Amino acid sequence: MKVAVMGYGTVGSGVVEVLIKNHDTIVGRNSLDELELKYILDIRDFPLDPNSDKFTKDFNDIISDDEVGIVVETMGGIHPAYEFTSQLLQRGKSVVTSNKELVAQKGYELLRLAKDHNANYMFEASVGGGIPIIRPINNCLSANEIIEIAGILNGTTNYVLTKMIDEGMSMDEALLRAQQKGYAEKDPTADIEGIDSGRKICILADLAFGKHVFPDQVYTQGIRGITLEDVDFAKDFGGVIKLIGSAKKLPDGRICAEVRPSIVMDGSVLATTSGVFNAILVRGNALGDAVFYGRGAGKLPTASAVVADVIDCARNFGRTKMIPWAENDRDFVASNDTLSSRFYIRAYNVNDDSLAGFDRALGIYKVLERKNQLPDEFAFVTEKITEGELKEKLGGMESVEIKSLIPVTDY
């Protein structure tokens, strides 16, 4: 079996390294006749690379070569990755990818193409990097009805929040440190604004609940508005702030999917997940909670997951293993306003009249305190309530400036 790799960036070069370095182990352990790298597609030149004889700039070299049965797509983005992947699947070539954006947008179509042409489209590395999560959902947890999936899905934001929690760094200082260490891109928008986590929770929701969910159906809020004041108030409540992506099944059969800063209580595995590590909790009706933990990114951890999919494709060559989910139903995803939770609120311009207003609107709530708290600053945690109801109750308090509204999780 011959393999091609499209895209020779961080992940693509890691895949090549693992395929070559571990070749004998991979072939021997998995009873494969052969698994040989034949092409590397990239528009750039790598004249000093030890694999320089394998480079091509022409996609036709790969798609027209009948020896190539598996292609790794680590190009990123939608175009031309979507067009290349579609054509390869139509030729009966299996495709393995780490491209979360492509899977989140086009996964339904590409899985259907794979099924129609007896090929496979696999994407274990698109969600947890080196953490196995897609295969466990499909296989190990298949006896469960999945009720909820939630997790820390982005290492950059988790590193930033960890620095704020543990060292009292400001958001800007922690982000700069992440960039200096190579954990954050020069333009960190996709991470900080929750876009990356949103794509990942779409893929997890597709797998868990059986219908395609588009990123624009996921309520997405990043960590840009989180301050050290919020960190201190959360600590007084006995928790920490994490950027959580979640998808939950509702009693009426629909789901709610969102990405947002949330308070996770001390003692939870998610609360103790720090730095660039990720953790994904799967809640099943038979198993209860299972947590998958590890490095969510990085050259070799991600490459490891990609190559595991390559091996799976080789073992199942000529037959489709991945079960496609159903096409999108816009009514399938409900507004996050319908979810019930306790909420942390930080407000300013609060006086005696405002406090009386909170009492009338919300009844019982827990008041929080922090060091150097300002005289007109007030923070508290509500009893369980839907976000829609909460916003309605707070709507009449125009003189109060609500600076933070963050849900409190139950995991």
N, C-alpha and C positions, 0 to 999 in steps of 0.2 A: 504494500500500500504506500503510495506516494502522497506527501503532504505539501501544501503551499501555505505561506504566511503572507497576508496582505497588510502592510503597515509595519514599519520597523522602528517604532518609537519605544517607549519604556516597556510596555507590555509585550509588544511584538518581538523585541530583541530578547526579552526574558523567555518567551516561548521557544525561540530558536535555541537559546542556551540550554534549556531543560531537555528539549528533544534530542540534542546532540550529546550533551554530557551524560544523560541517563538512558541513552538508547538501548544498551544491552539489558539493563534492568527492566525497562518498559517492555521490550519484546519478550524477554524470558519469563517475566512474572505473569504476563497476560496472554501467553501462548499465541503470540502473533508471529506470522511468517516474517514480516518486515514492516517497519514504519519509518520511512526515509524522507527527509526534507529535500524537496526538489527545487522549489522556487521561493524567492522572497520578492514581493512586489513593493516598490517604493519609488517615488519620483525623484528622490535625492540620490546622490552618489556616495558610495562608501568604499573607496578604492583600497583602503588599508584594512578593511574588515576581513577576518579569516574565512568568511563565507562569501566573499566577493564574486565567486564564480556562479553563485545561485541567484544573483539579483537580476530582476527584469523591471522594465518600466511599462511593459505592455500586458494588459490584462488578458488579451487574447492568447498569450502563451499558456496561461493557466486553464482557461475555460476550454481550449481546444485540445488539451493534452488528456487523452483517455487514461493515462497512468495515474493522474491525480484524482484521488477519490475523496479527499478531505481538505477543506480550505479553512484556515484560521483568519478571521476578520478582526483586526485590531486597529482599524483606520480611525474609528470614531466618527461621530456626526451621522447625519442622515444620507447625504449625497457625497460621493457616489456609492457609499457602502450599501444602500438599499438596492440600487440597480444591479450592482455586482452580485450581491447575495441572491437576488431573485433569479438572475440568469444562471448562476451556479446550481441552485436547487432544481431549476427546470431541466438541467442536464443530468440530474440524479447524483450530483456531488453533495456530500454533507458539508455543512458550514458550522463552525464553532466561533463564538464571539464573546467579547467582554464589553461590547458596545451597548451600554444601558439606554442611551437615548434612542437608538434604533429599535431595540426590543420593546421599549415602552410605547413607542409610536406605531410600530409596524409588526409587532410580534404575532398577532393573529394571522395576518396575511402570509407571513413567512413560514409559520408552522403549517398552514394549510398547503402551501406550495411543497413543503418537505413531504407531507403525507401523500399528496397527489403523485409524487415522483419517487416514492420509496427511498427517500433520503432522510437525514436528520438535521434539525436546527437546534443547537444546544448553546446554553448561555449561563452556565453555573457562575462564571466570574463576573457577570454583569451586576450582581447585587452585593455580595459580601466579600468580593476580592477572593482571598484565600479561604474564607469560611464556607464550608459546605452547607448549603441551605436549600437549594432548589431540588437536588436529588433526595434529600430527606423528606421534603414535603411531598414529592411525587411517590416515593417508595415507603420509607419507614413510617410515615404518619398517615398513610393512605386509609387506615382503618378508622381514623378520626374524622368527625365533622369539625373543621377548624372554625372556631368562634372569633378569634382575633389574632392578628399579627402586629407586633409593635417592636420598634427597636431604634438603636443608635446606628444610623446607616451611613454616616459621613464622618470620616476621621478628622478632617480639617476643623469642622465646627466643634467636635468633641475635644480636640486639643485646645482650642481657644477657650472654651468654657472651663476646661480643667485648670488652665492657667489662671483664669479669673477666680475660680473657687479656691484653689490651693494656695495661690501666691498673691492674690489681690491685684492682679494686673488689670489694667483697663482693656476694653475690647480692642482698641487700636493697637496697643502695645502687644497684646497676645497674638493678634493677627500678623503683625510684623515679625514676631518671633517665629510663627508658623511658616511664613514665607522664607525667612532666612534658613530654616532647617529643611526646606523643600517639601513641607507638608501642605502648603497652599500655593496656588498658581499666582502669577503676577496679577491677573484679574481674578479675584476669588468669588465673583458674583454668584456663580452656580452653586458654590458651597454655602456661602454665608446667607444667601437668600432662600435656601432650602430647595432649590431647583433639582440638584443632584439627588437628594433624599426623596423628592417627589417622584422622580423617574423610577427609583428602586422600589418604592412602596406600590407603584402601579404594577410592576412585574410580580411582586409577591401577592398582591390582591388577585391578579389574573390567575395565578396558580392555585391559590387557596379557595377562591370563590367561583372560578369557572367561567368568568366573562371578562372580556377585554375592558380595561379601565384606562382612559387617556389622562395624561398629566393635567390637562385643563379641567378635569373633574375633581382634582384633589385640592382641597383648601391648603394653601402653602404660605407659611409665614416663617421667615428666617430668624436669625439671632441678632440682627443689627440693633434692635431696640433694647436688648438686655443690658442692664447696668450693674455695677457693683452693689448698688442699693438693693436691687432684686436678689442678688446672690446672698446678701446678708439677711434679708427678710426670710428667704427660703431656708437658710440655715437655722434661723430661730424656730421655724416650723418643723424642723427635723428632716429636711430634704435638700436636694440639689437640683439645679436647673439643667436639663439636657434637651437637645433637639431630637424630638421623637417623631418618627414616621409611623403611622398606624393605619390599619384597615380593620374594621369591626363589622360583624354581621348583626343586623338589627332583627327584632322579632318578626317584622313583616317580610323578611327575606332579602331586603335590600342591604346595601353596605354603606358605611360612611368611611371615607379615606381622607386623611389629613397629615400635614407636616407642620409642627409648630413647637416652640419651646414649651416644656412641661416640667412640672415639679415631680421628681421621682423620690420617694421616701427612702431614707437611710435603711440599709439592710437589703434592699433590692439588688440583684445582680447588675441591673442597668445603672443603679446609682454608683456602684463601685467600678464601672467600666470607665477608664480614664485614658488620657492621651489620645493617640491615633487609633485605639482599638474600637471595634464595633461589637455590638451584641444584639441578637435578634431573638425575641421571645415569640414562641408559637403556642397559642392556647387552644387545646383540643378538648372535645367533650368527653373523651375517654381517658386521655393521658393527663390532662391538666396542663401545667406550664412546662415547656422545655425551652432552654436558652442555648443558643449557638453563639460562641464567643471566639474572637480572634482578630488578627490583623485584617482590616477591611480593604487595604490597598497595599501597594508596594510591588516592585518589579517581579520578584520571584514568587511571593505568595499568590499573586494573581495569575502568573504564568503556570503555577502548579495546578490551579483550578481549570485553566484552559486546556492544558495537556491531559488532564483527567477526562475531559469531555472528548478530546481527540481519540483517546483510547476507547472510550465508550462507543464512539462512532465506528471505529475499526472493528470492534467486536460485533457490532450490529449492522455491518455494511450490507446494503440491499434491502433492509427492512426498517420501517419507522418505529422508533421507540418512544419518542416524546409525544404525549397526548395533547393535542391542541385544545385550547379553550374556545368558548363561543364568542361570536362577534359582539361588538359593543352595543349596549342598550342604555341610552342616555338616562332613562328613568331608574336604572339599577343603582346609581350612586345618589344617596340622599344628602341633604345639606348637613353640615356639621353642627348647625344650630339645634339639631334634634338630639344631640348626645347629652346625657346627664353626667355631671362631674361636680366636684368641689372646685372652686376657683380662687386663686390668689389675686388680689387687687391692690395696687399701689396708687394712691390718689394725693393730690395737692390742693391747696386752697380750702382745706377742711377746717371748719369751725364747729361750734356747738350746734348750730342749726343743721349743718351737714351731717353731723353724727346722729342727730335725731332723725334725719331723713334716711340714713342707712338703717337705723333701727326699724323704722316703719316699713321700709321696702323689703328688707332681707330677714328681719327677725334675729335669729341666733347666728353669730359669726365669731371667729376666733381672732382676736387682735394680736398683731405681731409687733416686735420691737427690734431696733438695731442701734448700734453705737453711733453717736453723733446724729441722731435722728432730728430732722428739722421740725420746728414748732407746728407748721401747717401740713406736715406730711403724715399720712395715715395709711397703714397697710393691714390687711386682714384676709382671712380665708372663709369663704361662704360654706354653708351646708350644701348638699347635693342639689343641683338645679341644672336645667338645660341652658345652654348659652343664649338661646333666643329669649327665654324668660328673663334671664339675668339682664340682658341689654335693655329689655323693655322696662324692667323695674328701675334701672339706673338712668333711663332716658329723661326723666323729669328733673334730674339734679344738674342743672346747667352750670351752676357756679363752680362745681367740683371738676378738677382736671384729672381724668383717669389716665395715668401714664402706663400702667401695665395691667394686663388681664391674662392670666396664665392658668391653664387647667392643672389639676392635681391628679396624677395617675393612681391606679389601683394595682400596679405591679412594680 
